[in-house]
Amino acid sequence: MMKILSTKISLKTKLLAFLTFLTFCSPTLAQNQATWIWYPGDFEVWLSNKMQNRRTERGSFFPPFWKLDSHYNLVDFHKDFDLLIAEEVLLAVEGQFNVKIDGKAITGFPKKITVPAGKHKVSLKVFCQDRVPAIFVQGKKVVSDASWLVTFEDKEWIDETGKASDQSGTNWLKAGFWNFNSALTPPSKFKLETKIQQAVKTERKAQSLLLDFGKETFGFIKLQGLKGKGKLKIYYGESKEEALATETCETLDEIEVNEAKKKDITMELSKAFRFVNVQFEAGVSLDEVSMLYEFLPVADRGGFRCSDEQINKIYDVSNYTFHLNTREFFIDGIKRDRWIWSGDAYQSYLMNYYLLFDSPSVTRTLLALRGKDPVTSHINTIMDYTFYWFIGINDYYQYTGDKTFIQQFYPRMQSLMDYCLSRRNNNGMMEGLTGDWVFIDWAEGLSKKGEVSFEQLLLARSLETMATCANIVNDTKNEVKYKQLATELKAKLFTNYWNNEKHALVHSRVDGKQTENVTRYANMFAIFFNYLDEAQKQDVKKHVLLNDKIQKITTPYMRFYELEALCALGEQNYVLKEMKDYWGGMLNLGATSFWEEYNPNKKGDEHYAMYGRPFGKSLCHAWGASPIYLLGKYFLGVKPTSAAYKTYLVEPQLGGLEWIEGKVPTPDGDVKVYCSSKQIKVTGAAGVGTLRFKSKIKPNSKDGEIKALTNDLYELTLEKGNTYEVFYEL
Amino acid sequence: MMKILSTKISLKTKLLAFLTFLTFCSPTLAQNQATWIWYPGDFEVWLSNKMQNRRTERGSFFPPFWKLDSHYNLVDFHKDFDLLIAEEVLLAVEGQFNVKIDGKAITGFPKKITVPAGKHKVSLKVFCQDRVPAIFVQGKKVVSDASWLVTFEDKEWIDETGKASDQSGTNWLKAGFWNFNSALTPPSKFKLETKIQQAVKTERKAQSLLLDFGKETFGFIKLQGLKGKGKLKIYYGESKEEALATETCETLDEIEVNEAKKKDITMELSKAFRFVNVQFEAGVSLDEVSMLYEFLPVADRGGFRCSDEQINKIYDVSNYTFHLNTREFFIDGIKRDRWIWSGDAYQSYLMNYYLLFDSPSVTRTLLALRGKDPVTSHINTIMDYTFYWFIGINDYYQYTGDKTFIQQFYPRMQSLMDYCLSRRNNNGMMEGLTGDWVFIDWAEGLSKKGEVSFEQLLLARSLETMATCANIVNDTKNEVKYKQLATELKAKLFTNYWNNEKHALVHSRVDGKQTENVTRYANMFAIFFNYLDEAQKQDVKKHVLLNDKIQKITTPYMRFYELEALCALGEQNYVLKEMKDYWGGMLNLGATSFWEEYNPNKKGDEHYAMYGRPFGKSLCHAWGASPIYLLGKYFLGVKPTSAAYKTYLVEPQLGGLEWIEGKVPTPDGDVKVYCSSKQIKVTGAAGVGTLRFKSKIKPNSKDGEIKALTNDLYELTLEKGNTYEVFYEL
């Protein structure tokens, strides 16, 4: 057994290396498959500009209030080839370009070149202001892919005799790419997919139609058989109330109809709605209204089912909520803002690891958020959102093992961290300066003054992330620096904020003095960041998390972390009950997707209001979908213990359920888990997995050797593709 | 007389303040004249991308090799108005936009709004990726102009109740503008003007036409009465030899003709040429070839005439050379590169002050060169070119007094200086690092190794510029810092490079040791930077400038400074002879514009070659036009002695000529000068002018009081608009 095992591991290690490589380049490409390439990060910036400038509010353009960056407009691409025979190579380019073989330019803008046999450098240089300079090179061996090198400044000059400079300060990165694998689908033509959907109910009047699409949805309204002359208005509603509130609904469209013959017209901008109220003047007639549902085609790899139908419903609605908000990027909500908010996106990354495992969606979002240097404000102007960006990279590396991403973007991590460090006060602490939004959460009366403990905690974790990444890129000097800064700051967290009487971290210091206020934020993060000792954890659990006197959280956003902290403390039973109350509470109110904020104390239309507007609240917000993450990580209990699931843990927790089952995706294969109080069945993915469980009796399995850690705690090692059935008693 | 004078000055002071204001905003705008506005510097960056990516070399696209930046794609504009009556306001916008009155958005993309009476804030926010976000607002009082404020990040968030943030870290700049004064001519439509020109001579053969346009020119070739089917090629030549050298001429066009009927076709790209060789296949016929001369419409304000017809010719050809190279920006040369090179442009700024006094051409060029942060290389990758950028701002302020430019762009000056300072070696000196091009001049065997004295000298002057600008923006802390750095570096110049045996600054230090090499560069700049004491000046004059053993300069680029240094030493007679030899030498070879390089020792076609290519040399290079500057500043002798000509000096120098006369433009009026050996006649401009001259006899004038400084040196104070005739004897 041992011998076989070791052989297997050795083979697996090799295979793992190869598959890990493919995963980094995900979506994986067949060898010699050409794909459109660009300067890494640039398509993401460009596409995010397009998306984030699509927001309207009651027909007015509503763009972001932070700096938007642009792609490099002049980019150099090259790769060295060694060909046995000459080959004909087709070129497609976005922009004005030249192509050179061994530095010699070919006249004009050729669509086809011949690369001779032997060793040759093929280079293209592309200028494009409105779109991202991008190339598609299709030969047999000469194909454009992630192995090409790119730069935005080649710094290659010649002297008066024509001799090229012999020293170059040029930084070459690996080309960026996604899934544009045909010459005919350049990056600038990117669109989400659509499919037609019909309303489930239509109320028709002489000059109006009220449609109900049955659930929250997103897409382009299509007016069929439109004819006549006059105005037509479309009022969108996530609720029926909103669609009918023509003066206060958040989004609307207005068109001038002037059609002698019947015509189908599709709206230019996609919108979020369940209800649509179409009103038109007397001269206008209309056969039908349908919609084109707009979506990112990405399949679920994870899944969850259990013995409780309400939890299954919560999982399904979370899944749907998450899909609706997983688009060009991970967005906050589909009605507004459809912007990329780093704190919101951070939660989507985590959910993604348990549902889609779609790394391009994570990196697209991280890159769009980061944009370009110089850094002139925090990400989204929010201090905490800058830190989530760093921590998101930490998680991304842990789940995917993608070192290339870190190698390529470490300089952008550094310059953003430099910005943060330059804004510390004299105590070395973060404090909101002019122009800094200290967000934390939507919570009434929450103080943002002085040195907020929560922000220092996130900075500490960000510094730890920087140390990890410095190590990956062999920047030893800065690895030491970041580690030291993190250690110092963590020490300050406790000297400055821990209050023995309150058994908790206090909320803030103002003018160098602890405030009396205790909030949940820093305390709950400190638990799953593992910054607390066992006694402190129990203190926090009792005096903060399970203490009703501490201000309650009303956003799914922060409930995410609150429940995660409780899960990390083994309180799955409590969490399950909370989940049923809170998410179940929204379902009971008829939610078909989860909301931006939910306060069970509110009544009727109060639920729709926010930001001082009667329908300001988003009823489909990504951060509402956290059960995907909680159920995957803390009930199925699957999580990596080293980067890319090279080692991982499976610790199923029923939390009071009779049985649970599901799948958790990894870079190479899914981990499948079934668990009841008597039986556990797990199928391993690549990497060394460890099933850990408690049992009252001595457990047994035919499929592997069970090790006893204590008298009721057991472990079993998992290998890829193998299924392990364990009989035990909870 | 005294009383009248003082009254006049007081009035003049007020008038000056107003006129200076207008000059800053030059081209001046009538009150309530609407003009297109944008984020300052952005149109310049955008237009320079367009222009610099128009270069082709033998039909291949030939873009710059440094980073090109982009405009901010999302820009906020606003201004507060106080209206007696409501007014209707027309809007024209480049990009997707919203418009708000007092923060409340108006639905859609209105072309017309009504601003009510009273105090109101009008704001527009514009997104545009391909062009520069720009607005044109035309009401009665509500008009877009340079007084609007703009930003690329407004950082205005709201809390969950809809309350706007009460602290903003937003930097607002004054809007950028030029001369787009009609809604119908948005910035993106900018084009140079054109006018038709005919060849002066045409040699026609069955399948070719060889045209001579009589002199160097620039524009679009127009093929008239083109018919038939087949290929047509156009070979451009600055010389006849080049146009005929179809295999090696630098630029060409190739088109496929397929016209059943006669048609006129104009080439898409403008080119530089005197000769054009049109060759076509048998199936093609052609009536005629003409051209559209392409130019920036900007009038001469300065002028120069003298008793020597060759010098007049040199002045005229300099003038024409300068006009040809004054386009969207000050470019290097019209055949290639048509890029903006900071060292080349620096000379154009100086010439401009003596010919066009067109400040927008200076600021357009400075802004295009600087681009955006982050700084990733020296300007044009060249260390010295970064320094010329700073020094160019020093001069710009001296000649125009434009504080607004400095206030708006001081942060970009700082970040570029930070880049420079961060690249000093352990001795605090600049030394070429990987990726730095140390250019200095095109000169055979010129060493760029180690710490080159010339570069330290330019850095010292750049630091002095920073100190001046820090003072203007009231950045006292950094003013002190920059002054100190400049003082320290200037001291090092002499301790490290001055060699008493060589009576000069040596060229460089390598490994901390002086080299033996003496070149002209640092020495001649040290003269007109006034870094040398009188004895050192005389040493340098004798042992370097007038020493034939020191490597000669063969580019008009460095001859500019060499002759300037000699002029500054009062060697106008010598300079005049050199000018006649050198520029006259080019004229004798048939030059109709001045060249990139001229070596009198070369013969025939050798003159055309450079960069290892037979026609690589540009025969129309801006830096060839320096006589404009030398004759204006050192013969007419007019120069500001404080910013904006508030005080200025007129010191005419005949340099051996019988008489000279001319005009020098200032921010407010021209200084007119006539000088012979017996008579000087000067008309003053605004500001306090001082005519200074030597005379063997006691001079006399009816127009003002002549003060004797010494027994042969005299002064007379000049006032605006007054003409002063002085009789004296040289």
Chai-1 contact restraints between the chains, C-beta under 6 A:
chainA,res_idxA,chainB,res_idxB,connection_type,confidence,min_distance_angstrom,max_distance_angstrom,comment,restraint_id
A,N53,B,F127,contact,1.0,0.0,6.0,A-B,restraint_1
A,G59,B,T107,contact,1.0,0.0,6.0,A-B,restraint_2
A,G59,B,G108,contact,1.0,0.0,6.0,A-B,restraint_3
A,S60,B,N98,contact,1.0,0.0,6.0,A-B,restraint_4
A,S60,B,A105,contact,1.0,0.0,6.0,A-B,restraint_5
A,S60,B,T107,contact,1.0,0.0,6.0,A-B,restraint_6
A,F61,B,Q96,contact,1.0,0.0,6.0,A-B,restraint_7
A,F61,B,N98,contact,1.0,0.0,6.0,A-B,restraint_8
A,P63,B,L74,contact,1.0,0.0,6.0,A-B,restraint_9
A,P63,B,K125,contact,1.0,0.0,6.0,A-B,restraint_10
A,P63,B,F127,contact,1.0,0.0,6.0,A-B,restraint_11
A,F65,B,D154,contact,1.0,0.0,6.0,A-B,restraint_12
A,F65,B,E156,contact,1.0,0.0,6.0,A-B,restraint_13
A,W66,B,E153,contact,1.0,0.0,6.0,A-B,restraint_14
A,K67,B,F152,contact,1.0,0.0,6.0,A-B,restraint_15
A,K67,B,E153,contact,1.0,0.0,6.0,A-B,restraint_16
A,L68,B,N73,contact,1.0,0.0,6.0,A-B,restraint_17
A,L68,B,L74,contact,1.0,0.0,6.0,A-B,restraint_18
A,S70,B,S70,contact,1.0,0.0,6.0,A-B,restraint_19
A,S70,B,N73,contact,1.0,0.0,6.0,A-B,restraint_20
A,N73,B,L68,contact,1.0,0.0,6.0,A-B,restraint_21
A,N73,B,S70,contact,1.0,0.0,6.0,A-B,restraint_22
A,L74,B,P63,contact,1.0,0.0,6.0,A-B,restraint_23
A,L74,B,L68,contact,1.0,0.0,6.0,A-B,restraint_24
A,Q96,B,F61,contact,1.0,0.0,6.0,A-B,restraint_25
A,N98,B,S60,contact,1.0,0.0,6.0,A-B,restraint_26
A,N98,B,F61,contact,1.0,0.0,6.0,A-B,restraint_27
A,A105,B,S60,contact,1.0,0.0,6.0,A-B,restraint_28
A,T107,B,G59,contact,1.0,0.0,6.0,A-B,restraint_29
A,T107,B,S60,contact,1.0,0.0,6.0,A-B,restraint_30
A,G108,B,G59,contact,1.0,0.0,6.0,A-B,restraint_31
A,K125,B,P63,contact,1.0,0.0,6.0,A-B,restraint_32
A,F127,B,N53,contact,1.0,0.0,6.0,A-B,restraint_33
A,F127,B,P63,contact,1.0,0.0,6.0,A-B,restraint_34
A,Q129,B,D130,contact,1.0,0.0,6.0,A-B,restraint_35
A,D130,B,Q129,contact,1.0,0.0,6.0,A-B,restraint_36
A,D130,B,D130,contact,1.0,0.0,6.0,A-B,restraint_37
A,F152,B,K67,contact,1.0,0.0,6.0,A-B,restraint_38
A,E153,B,W66,contact,1.0,0.0,6.0,A-B,restraint_39
A,E153,B,K67,contact,1.0,0.0,6.0,A-B,restraint_40
A,D154,B,F65,contact,1.0,0.0,6.0,A-B,restraint_41
A,K155,B,T381,contact,1.0,0.0,6.0,A-B,restraint_42
A,K155,B,G435,contact,1.0,0.0,6.0,A-B,restraint_43
A,E156,B,F65,contact,1.0,0.0,6.0,A-B,restraint_44
A,W157,B,W437,contact,1.0,0.0,6.0,A-B,restraint_45
A,E160,B,W442,contact,1.0,0.0,6.0,A-B,restraint_46
A,T161,B,G612,contact,1.0,0.0,6.0,A-B,restraint_47
A,G162,B,Y611,contact,1.0,0.0,6.0,A-B,restraint_48
A,G162,B,G612,contact,1.0,0.0,6.0,A-B,restraint_49
A,Q167,B,T434,contact,1.0,0.0,6.0,A-B,restraint_50
A,G169,B,T434,contact,1.0,0.0,6.0,A-B,restraint_51
A,G169,B,G435,contact,1.0,0.0,6.0,A-B,restraint_52
A,D373,B,P374,contact,1.0,0.0,6.0,A-B,restraint_53
A,P374,B,D373,contact,1.0,0.0,6.0,A-B,restraint_54
A,P374,B,P374,contact,1.0,0.0,6.0,A-B,restraint_55
A,T381,B,K155,contact,1.0,0.0,6.0,A-B,restraint_56
A,T434,B,Q167,contact,1.0,0.0,6.0,A-B,restraint_57
A,T434,B,G169,contact,1.0,0.0,6.0,A-B,restraint_58
A,G435,B,K155,contact,1.0,0.0,6.0,A-B,restraint_59
A,G435,B,G169,contact,1.0,0.0,6.0,A-B,restraint_60
A,W437,B,W157,contact,1.0,0.0,6.0,A-B,restraint_61
A,W442,B,E160,contact,1.0,0.0,6.0,A-B,restraint_62
A,Y611,B,G162,contact,1.0,0.0,6.0,A-B,restraint_63
A,G612,B,T161,contact,1.0,0.0,6.0,A-B,restraint_64
A,G612,B,G162,contact,1.0,0.0,6.0,A-B,restraint_65
